[in-house]
Amino acid sequence: MDEFNRLMKEEVLRDEVLESCYAKMMGLAESKLKLIQSVLENL
């Protein structure tokens, strides 16, 4: 329950961030997608 309450107080929920990122990536050219892939692999 503590975790639920903590998440409900968050300004932006993780799911919203993932959705936003996914939507942005869907509109990118393949060359930029490869750049994003490289960045993510190196985190």
C-alpha positions in Angstrom: 0.0 0.0 0.0 2.9 2.3 0.7 4.2 1.8 -2.8 0.8 2.6 -4.3 0.5 5.8 -2.3 4.0 6.8 -3.3 3.1 6.3 -7.0 -0.1 8.2 -6.7 1.8 11.2 -5.4 4.2 11.1 -8.3 3.8 14.0 -10.7 4.3 11.8 -13.8 3.7 8.1 -13.6 6.1 5.6 -15.2 3.4 4.4 -17.6 2.9 7.9 -18.9 6.6 8.3 -19.5 6.8 5.0 -21.3 3.8 5.9 -23.4 5.2 9.3 -24.3 8.6 7.8 -25.3 6.9 5.1 -27.4 4.8 7.6 -29.2 7.8 9.8 -30.0 9.9 6.8 -31.2 7.1 5.7 -33.6 7.6 8.9 -35.6 11.4 8.8 -35.8 13.3 7.8 -38.9 15.2 4.5 -38.8 18.6 6.3 -38.4 17.4 8.1 -35.3 15.9 4.9 -33.9 19.3 3.3 -34.1 20.8 6.3 -32.2 18.1 5.9 -29.5 18.8 2.1 -29.3 22.5 2.8 -28.8 21.8 5.3 -26.1 19.5 2.9 -24.2 22.0 0.1 -24.5 24.6 2.2 -22.9 22.6 3.3 -19.8 
